[in-house]
Amino acid sequence: MGCNRALCILVLFVAFYLFGSLQALETITGTQFIADDENGSLVSSNGNFKLGFFSPGKSQARYVGIWFNKISEQTVVWVANRETPIRNSAGIFKIGGDGNLAVFCCNQSSPLWSTNVSVPAQTSAAKLLDSGNLVLVAKETIIWHSFDYPTDTVLPGMKFGWNRKTGLNHILTSWKSIDDPTPGEFSSGFNLHGIPQYFLYKNSVPHWRSGPWNGRNLNGLPDIGSHKDYFSDRIDLITITFVSNDNEVYIKSSPKKGSVFSRIVLESMGLLKRKIWHESQRWVRVQIVLHDLCDEYMRCGANAICNEDTLAHCACLPGFERLYPQDWYLKCQETRKEACGKGDGEGFVRLEGVKFPDARNATLYSNMSLEECERECLKSCNCTGYANVYVDEMGRGCIAWYSELRDMRRFKSGQDFYLRVNAVELALDAQKNARVHIIATKSTLVFIIVPLVETLLAALCFYHFWRRNEKRNKGQKQKQKQQLHQNKLVLDSARSLPPNSSGESGNTELTLFELSTVIAATDHFSSANKLGRGGFGPVYKVNSLHFLVERKNSLSLSSNLARDSRGSPDISKFRFGNSGEMVGLLCVQDNAKDRPSMSNVVFMLSNETVLPSPKKSSFPVRNSDLDSSIGTKRSNNEVTNTTFDGR
């Protein structure tokens, strides 16, 4: 039973797949058609595009359309019966009796929509090309194709413009809403009056305008590379071509790689956008018109210029002034009206980075240089300005405007425009340029000098701190070295005492300590143990005399000091090998009267003389051996160690 059920499911799946494949036609003929109730469709040979019946957004109405077949988001690029929707699923798309493609419904004899062309033979057929172009072919000749009748989308490979011979003008018309493909209030296309320009209209009134083709793009079109984000590398995959000759005027975009899906769409809100399908499975915008207020056609009126970067946005051109200063709407008139041109001493001032004025009242001079164009403009009283049109032609080709200047704006990828002005404005512009040059020069100097000064100051500060640290470290090292040397001299002097009468070392009555022991007892001569300064240097407090005595390995002699009955050391029994130690003991006597003056000290040290014996010390010292023999409790006594600093 289970196997039978699985077999049934497999058979149904295969049948459904084969049935679906049969419904995806490659060609529509007199005998092959697409029926909505059979879910029929027409697919391009590369599988990129699909034609069939669909319902937009939340609408239940049915339309025949073309959409991208290989992306997850259904994106319709062309609609046949956009003004005559079908209210049920009984629609049929086929070739009628007259050989035209047509949409029928409900067994009606009259089509809801038709290609409506003259078919030389009734053996016609329809095919969806790999570009998304639906074509009607008769006798191997294309007699109609959907690219000539776009709805709201321009696809790569589509020639969008005018056919001068047939008078056919390609016009984009927005949807009324995302749920209704009926033509909305916005449309766009080329205007051939004067020099070809691209216009966006709102209810047939100019709403936005591009400038003329400049050799790379349409002047005034937002920079395609200005939106910098993670998908901006996709911009380089599109090539834009502009053609203007006696037969046709059109612009065409082509992908550099066939796998990139892109489109230009006029949205229902009037925004014209270029979009590219990204790997993140969504459409991303790389270019847009009507990006800001200055994009709006004639935002500032005639003889004025719009600047989105300024607070007021609008300003009169040089040589013009506001007609009504108190009026919020800008109206500019000439400051000084001349009979012809701008009068004696007239010339041209350069406006940098601008969108060219409306070129419907302009003339193109294809082979003129800028100098030749300037002379040509001065020949006419009505010429108001000129500009180089082809940015890649080494200055060849220019446009001259005759009459008032309309719809100008500043933007980053704009071009230079040369405005005709009188002598006064020319002088003011020269002064302004001189000031700008001075400011630029000063700015350049500041830009160069300030980093140099900052670097120099930083180097001086570094050198100052380095020198200060070097001096400090050198002084500390010298002081430590001198202190250690003096301590070594004291110890060496003590070791040099002659032997006594008993044959033992003369140092038996003098307890000597190694330098390491003294350093440890004074905590490396810490300032916390410093008691003050004597005549020959600082005096330090040792942590414990018991500590020194206990360090048997640090004693050079035993501590059998001569003591009186109270256990105090008899200083008079210490023997000194030179006068330095004796003078040192005299300098630390308890009674100030017993201490020599500084002059006496100098005399004692510089002459061989008999020195007085130092008196006994008043502080008790307990020998560790003695203390242990009598069993008394030990106490730690603090003594001082004197180091000698040479004068």
Buried (B, 14 or more C-beta within 10 A) or exposed (E): EEEEEEEEEEEEEEEEEEEEEEBBBEEBBBEBBBBBEBBBBBBBEEEBBBBBBBBBEEBEBBBBBBBBBEBEEEBBBBBBBBEBBBEEBBBBBBBBEBBBBBBBBEEEEEBBBBBEBEBEEEEBBBBBBEBBBBBBBBEEEEBBBBBBBBBBBBBBBBBBBBBBEEEEBBBBBBBBBEBBBBBBBBBBBBBBEBBBBBBBBBEEEBBBBBBBBBBBBBBBBBEBEBBEEEBBEBBEBBEBEBEBEEEBBBBBBBBEEEEBBBBBBBBBEBBBBBBBBBEEEEBBBBBBBBBEEBBBBBBBBBBBBBBBEEEEBBBBBBBBBBEEEEEEEBBBEBBEEEEEBBBEEBBBBEBEBBBBBBBBBBBBBEEBBBEBBBEBBBEBEEBBBBBBBBBEBEBBBBBBBBBBBBBBBBBEBBBBBBBBBBBBBBEBBEEEEEEEEEEEEEEEEEEEEEEEEEEEEEEEEEEEEEEEEEEEEEEEEEEEEBBBEBBEBBBEBBBEBEEEEEEEBBBBBBBBBBEEBBBBBBBEBEEEBBEEEBBBBBBBBBBBBBBBBEBEEBBBBEBEBEBEEEBBBBBEEBBBBEBBBBBBBBBBBEEEEEBBEEEBBBEBEEEEEEBEBBBBBEEEBBBBEBBEEEEEEEEEEEBBBBBBBEE
